[in-house]
């Protein structure tokens, strides 16, 4: 089953897309902070 993520993502309304992107960014930041804390 082909993944049509790109099309679905571009079809999202801009506010929704921004919310999705900021949520992903926050998760990445938390993950990165967790990694750096684990390293030290």
N, CA, C and O atoms as a Tinker XYZ file with bonds, in Angstrom:
   160  protein
     1  N      0.848000   -1.202000    0.000000    73     2
     2  CA     0.000000    0.000000    0.000000    64     1     3
     3  C      0.881000    1.249000    0.000000    63     2     4     5
     4  O      1.664000    1.462000    0.926000    81     3
     5  N      0.750000    2.067000   -1.033000    73     3     6
     6  CA     1.607000    3.260000   -1.130000    64     5     7
     7  C      1.261000    4.302000   -0.078000    63     6     8     9
     8  O      0.092000    4.513000    0.247000    81     7
     9  N      2.280000    4.940000    0.442000    73     7    10
    10  CA     2.065000    5.987000    1.440000    64     9    11
    11  C      1.926000    7.316000    0.723000    63    10    12    13
    12  O      2.839000    7.746000    0.018000    81    11
    13  N      0.786000    7.969000    0.900000    73    11    14
    14  CA     0.569000    9.260000    0.236000    64    13    15
    15  C      0.704000   10.386000    1.244000    63    14    16    17
    16  O     -0.116000   11.304000    1.292000    81    15
    17  N      1.742000   10.299000    2.041000    73    15    18
    18  CA     1.955000   11.267000    3.115000    64    17    19
    19  C      2.204000   12.663000    2.546000    63    18    20    21
    20  O      1.661000   13.650000    3.042000    81    19
    21  N      3.027000   12.733000    1.507000    73    19    22
    22  CA     3.358000   14.026000    0.920000    64    21    23
    23  C      2.118000   14.761000    0.453000    63    22    24    25
    24  O      1.959000   15.954000    0.712000    81    23
    25  N      1.227000   14.038000   -0.247000    73    23    26
    26  CA     0.015000   14.666000   -0.767000    64    25    27
    27  C     -0.870000   15.103000    0.385000    63    26    28    29
    28  O     -1.372000   16.227000    0.394000    81    27
    29  N     -1.064000   14.226000    1.351000    73    27    30
    30  CA    -1.915000   14.550000    2.495000    64    29    31
    31  C     -1.369000   15.769000    3.243000    63    30    32    33
    32  O     -2.121000   16.641000    3.678000    81    31
    33  N     -0.049000   15.803000    3.380000    73    31    34
    34  CA     0.563000   16.897000    4.128000    64    33    35
    35  C      0.340000   18.227000    3.417000    63    34    36    37
    36  O      0.050000   19.237000    4.058000    81    35
    37  N      0.475000   18.227000    2.090000    73    35    38
    38  CA     0.307000   19.472000    1.335000    64    37    39
    39  C     -1.152000   19.890000    1.291000    63    38    40    41
    40  O     -1.459000   21.062000    1.074000    81    39
    41  N     -2.057000   18.931000    1.497000    73    39    42
    42  CA    -3.482000   19.244000    1.472000    64    41    43
    43  C     -3.975000   19.762000    2.821000    63    42    44    45
    44  O     -5.097000   20.258000    2.920000    81    43
    45  N     -3.165000   19.654000    3.837000    73    43    46
    46  CA    -3.547000   20.179000    5.152000    64    45    47
    47  C     -3.725000   21.694000    5.084000    63    46    48    49
    48  O     -3.069000   22.370000    4.292000    81    47
    49  N     -4.608000   22.215000    5.912000    73    47    50
    50  CA    -4.755000   23.669000    5.975000    64    49    51
    51  C     -3.522000   24.238000    6.681000    63    50    52    53
    52  O     -2.999000   23.612000    7.603000    81    51
    53  N     -3.054000   25.408000    6.264000    73    51    54
    54  CA    -1.821000   25.993000    6.818000    64    53    55
    55  C     -1.737000   26.008000    8.345000    63    54    56    57
    56  O     -0.708000   25.599000    8.884000    81    55
    57  N     -2.768000   26.459000    9.070000    73    55    58
    58  CA    -2.667000   26.463000   10.539000    64    57    59
    59  C     -2.410000   25.072000   11.098000    63    58    60    61
    60  O     -1.602000   24.895000   12.010000    81    59
    61  N     -3.103000   24.097000   10.543000    73    59    62
    62  CA    -2.950000   22.715000   10.986000    64    61    63
    63  C     -1.532000   22.239000   10.707000    63    62    64    65
    64  O     -0.924000   21.550000   11.527000    81    63
    65  N     -1.012000   22.612000    9.543000    73    63    66
    66  CA     0.332000   22.201000    9.153000    64    65    67
    67  C      1.367000   22.816000   10.091000    63    66    68    69
    68  O      2.323000   22.158000   10.499000    81    67
    69  N      1.159000   24.087000   10.425000    73    67    70
    70  CA     2.078000   24.763000   11.343000    64    69    71
    71  C      2.058000   24.097000   12.704000    63    70    72    73
    72  O      3.102000   23.887000   13.321000    81    71
    73  N      0.859000   23.767000   13.168000    73    71    74
    74  CA     0.722000   23.117000   14.468000    64    73    75
    75  C      1.445000   21.772000   14.456000    63    74    76    77
    76  O      2.114000   21.400000   15.420000    81    75
    77  N      1.296000   21.055000   13.345000    73    75    78
    78  CA     1.930000   19.746000   13.205000    64    77    79
    79  C      3.445000   19.892000   13.217000    63    78    80    81
    80  O      4.149000   19.116000   13.863000    81    79
    81  N      3.939000   20.894000   12.497000    73    79    82
    82  CA     5.385000   21.105000   12.411000    64    81    83
    83  C      5.973000   21.516000   13.751000    63    82    84    85
    84  O      7.039000   21.035000   14.133000    81    83
    85  N      5.286000   22.404000   14.473000    73    83    86
    86  CA     5.802000   22.861000   15.760000    64    85    87
    87  C      5.785000   21.721000   16.770000    63    86    88    89
    88  O      6.658000   21.632000   17.632000    81    87
    89  N      4.785000   20.849000   16.656000    73    87    90
    90  CA     4.694000   19.708000   17.562000    64    89    91
    91  C      5.867000   18.762000   17.310000    63    90    92    93
    92  O      6.486000   18.258000   18.247000    81    91
    93  N      6.161000   18.528000   16.034000    73    91    94
    94  CA     7.277000   17.659000   15.672000    64    93    95
    95  C      8.593000   18.287000   16.126000    63    94    96    97
    96  O      9.489000   17.587000   16.599000    81    95
    97  N      8.708000   19.607000   15.981000    73    95    98
    98  CA     9.923000   20.309000   16.383000    64    97    99
    99  C     10.129000   20.185000   17.884000    63    98   100   101
   100  O     11.250000   19.975000   18.349000    81    99
   101  N      9.050000   20.314000   18.638000    73    99   102
   102  CA     9.149000   20.221000   20.096000    64   101   103
   103  C      9.587000   18.816000   20.496000    63   102   104   105
   104  O     10.417000   18.647000   21.389000    81   103
   105  N      9.026000   17.815000   19.831000    73   103   106
   106  CA     9.394000   16.437000   20.140000    64   105   107
   107  C     10.870000   16.214000   19.846000    63   106   108   109
   108  O     11.573000   15.578000   20.631000    81   107
   109  N     11.344000   16.739000   18.710000    73   107   110
   110  CA    12.747000   16.594000   18.346000    64   109   111
   111  C     13.647000   17.276000   19.363000    63   110   112   113
   112  O     14.705000   16.751000   19.710000    81   111
   113  N     13.234000   18.441000   19.840000    73   111   114
   114  CA    14.030000   19.178000   20.818000    64   113   115
   115  C     14.118000   18.401000   22.127000    63   114   116   117
   116  O     15.197000   18.253000   22.702000    81   115
   117  N     12.983000   17.911000   22.585000    73   115   118
   118  CA    12.956000   17.131000   23.827000    64   117   119
   119  C     13.825000   15.895000   23.676000    63   118   120   121
   120  O     14.547000   15.522000   24.601000    81   119
   121  N     13.758000   15.258000   22.514000    73   119   122
   122  CA    14.538000   14.051000   22.254000    64   121   123
   123  C     16.030000   14.373000   22.261000    63   122   124   125
   124  O     16.834000   13.634000   22.831000    81   123
   125  N     16.388000   15.488000   21.618000    73   123   126
   126  CA    17.796000   15.887000   21.554000    64   125   127
   127  C     18.319000   16.220000   22.943000    63   126   128   129
   128  O     19.437000   15.842000   23.293000    81   127
   129  N     17.519000   16.923000   23.733000    73   127   130
   130  CA    17.921000   17.278000   25.097000    64   129   131
   131  C     18.119000   16.010000   25.914000    63   130   132   133
   132  O     19.065000   15.905000   26.695000    81   131
   133  N     17.226000   15.054000   25.732000    73   131   134
   134  CA    17.340000   13.784000   26.444000    64   133   135
   135  C     18.622000   13.063000   26.065000    63   134   136   137
   136  O     19.278000   12.461000   26.915000    81   135
   137  N     18.978000   13.123000   24.787000    73   135   138
   138  CA    20.193000   12.458000   24.323000    64   137   139
   139  C     21.427000   13.119000   24.921000    63   138   140   141
   140  O     22.339000   12.430000   25.377000    81   139
   141  N     21.463000   14.450000   24.925000    73   139   142
   142  CA    22.633000   15.151000   25.453000    64   141   143
   143  C     22.752000   14.928000   26.953000    63   142   144   145
   144  O     23.858000   14.811000   27.480000    81   143
   145  N     21.626000   14.868000   27.637000    73   143   146
   146  CA    21.662000   14.620000   29.086000    64   145   147
   147  C     22.196000   13.222000   29.364000    63   146   148   149
   148  O     22.929000   13.010000   30.330000    81   147
   149  N     21.823000   12.264000   28.506000    73   147   150
   150  CA    22.260000   10.889000   28.700000    64   149   151
   151  C     23.765000   10.771000   28.449000    63   150   152   153
   152  O     24.445000    9.956000   29.074000    81   151
   153  N     24.277000   11.592000   27.528000    73   151   154
   154  CA    25.693000   11.537000   27.183000    64   153   155
   155  C     26.561000   12.036000   28.330000    63   154   156   157
   156  O     27.613000   11.460000   28.606000    81   155
   157  N     26.140000   13.084000   28.991000    73   155   158
   158  CA    26.972000   13.687000   30.038000    64   157   159
   159  C     26.932000   12.851000   31.305000    63   158   160
   160  O     27.573000   13.201000   32.296000    81   159
